[in-house]
Amino acid sequence: MELRYAKTGILMIEILPDKCDFCGCCVGVCPEDAIELKEAEISIIDERCTNCAKCVWSCPIEVIVFNRDGVTVK
């Protein structure tokens, strides 16, 4: 199991893309500009993310989760 790494260590923020409605709430609150939203695709830019979890709190449909075990490479 290979883990993804954020700016501050192991990446713990995970987006469940199949459930996302691409509203962009998370993009607006990210202080590091670490969330990329393109039409029908959303992703975290690992090297910018600091695991602050502001995106997790801002998501109205709970598709962004804080994974304490870390996010694995897919």
C-alpha positions in Angstrom: 0.0 0.0 0.0 1.6 3.2 -1.2 0.5 6.5 0.5 0.1 9.9 -1.1 2.0 12.8 0.4 0.8 16.3 1.1 2.9 19.4 1.8 3.0 18.6 5.5 3.3 14.8 5.5 0.9 12.0 4.6 -2.2 13.2 2.7 -5.3 12.7 4.7 -7.9 14.6 2.7 -9.8 12.4 0.2 -12.4 13.3 -2.4 -15.1 10.7 -3.3 -15.4 11.8 -7.0 -18.3 9.6 -7.9 -20.5 11.5 -5.4 -19.2 15.1 -6.0 -21.7 17.5 -7.7 -18.8 19.9 -8.6 -20.3 22.9 -6.7 -16.9 24.4 -5.9 -17.4 25.2 -2.3 -14.2 23.4 -1.3 -12.2 25.3 -3.9 -13.2 28.7 -2.4 -12.1 27.8 1.1 -8.8 26.2 0.4 -6.1 28.6 1.6 -3.4 26.7 -0.4 -5.3 26.6 -3.7 -4.8 22.8 -3.5 -8.1 21.7 -5.1 -8.4 21.7 -8.8 -11.9 21.7 -10.4 -12.2 21.1 -14.2 -15.7 20.7 -15.6 -16.7 17.2 -14.3 -13.4 16.4 -12.5 -12.0 17.3 -9.1 -8.7 16.5 -7.5 -6.3 17.5 -4.7 -2.9 18.8 -5.7 -0.9 16.8 -3.2 2.1 19.1 -2.9 0.0 22.1 -2.0 -2.4 20.5 0.5 -1.6 21.0 4.2 -4.4 18.8 5.5 -6.2 21.8 7.1 -9.6 20.1 6.5 -11.4 23.4 5.6 -12.6 21.7 2.4 -14.0 18.8 4.5 -16.0 21.2 6.7 -17.2 23.2 3.7 -18.6 20.4 1.6 -22.4 20.4 1.7 -22.8 16.8 0.6 -19.9 15.3 2.6 -17.9 13.9 -0.4 -14.6 15.2 1.0 -13.4 13.1 4.0 -10.5 13.2 6.5 -8.9 9.8 6.3 -6.7 9.3 9.4 -5.0 6.3 7.9 -3.8 8.4 4.9 -4.9 8.3 1.2 -3.4 5.6 -0.9 -2.2 5.9 -4.5 -4.7 4.5 -6.9 
